[in-house]
Amino acid sequence: MRTGLRSLFQRALKKAPPVDAVECGMARQWIKRRLLAVYPNLRNQPQALDAAYEELDLEPRRGKEDGDPYAYFVVKGPE
């Protein structure tokens, strides 16, 4: 119980840093490379590649639990 209370206080006092613009750009670049690997027909069509990336509807989020990364991205599928 004591360690649980201590970790609760540590999490409350320690806030995750905001999502950095460089990290967002690196994630965007990696995802677009993966899209090109999966869909090679998008290779010479930058507008179609951007449209496919926007259709993924990615949301940057901060990690909340211990051991979570500072930032991760959630893919929202169509509803």
N, C-alpha and C positions, 0 to 999 in steps of 0.2 A: 504494500500500500504506500509505503514511504517513497519508493522510487517512482510510482505512478503519479503521486502528487508533485514530486520534484520535476518530472518531465512535463507535466501540465503547466507548471509555472515557467519553465524554460521555453516551451512553445509559445506561451502567451507573451513573453517578453521579447522573443526573437522573431522578427518578421522577415519573411522572404523578400529578397530584393525585387524590384519591379522587373518585368520582362524587358530585356535590353533590345534595342533596335537591331543591333548586329546579330543577336541570336534569332530574331524573327526573320531577318534576311537570309541567314544561313539555313534555317528550316525551310523557308520558301524555295530556295535554290535546290536543296536536297529533294524536296517533294516533287519539284518540276523535273528533276533528273529521273526520279523513279517513274513518273508519268511517261516520260519519253521511252524508258526501258520497257514499260508494259504496253504502251501504245505507240509503236514506231511511226504510225501514219501522222502523228502530230509534230514530227521532227522539223518540217519546213513550214509550219503554220503557227507562228507565234500568237496570233489572235485566238486560235482554237486551243492552244496550250493554256493561255491565260483563262479562257472560259472554262476549261476542264478543272483548273486549279480553283477557280471561284466556286464551281459546283460542289467541291468537297466541303465547303463551309467550315473552315478551321477556326477554332477559338483558342487563343493562348490563355493558359491558366497557371496559377502558382501552386506549388506543392504545399499541402497543409500538414501532412503527417511526417513523423520522423522517418528518414530514409527516402522520402520522395525527392525527385529532382526539383530544383528551384523553379523551373518552368517546363511545362509540357503542353502539347497541343492535342485537342480533342477534335476528332472528325465527327461531324454531325451528318447523318445520312438523310435521305429524303423522308418526309413524314407521310 
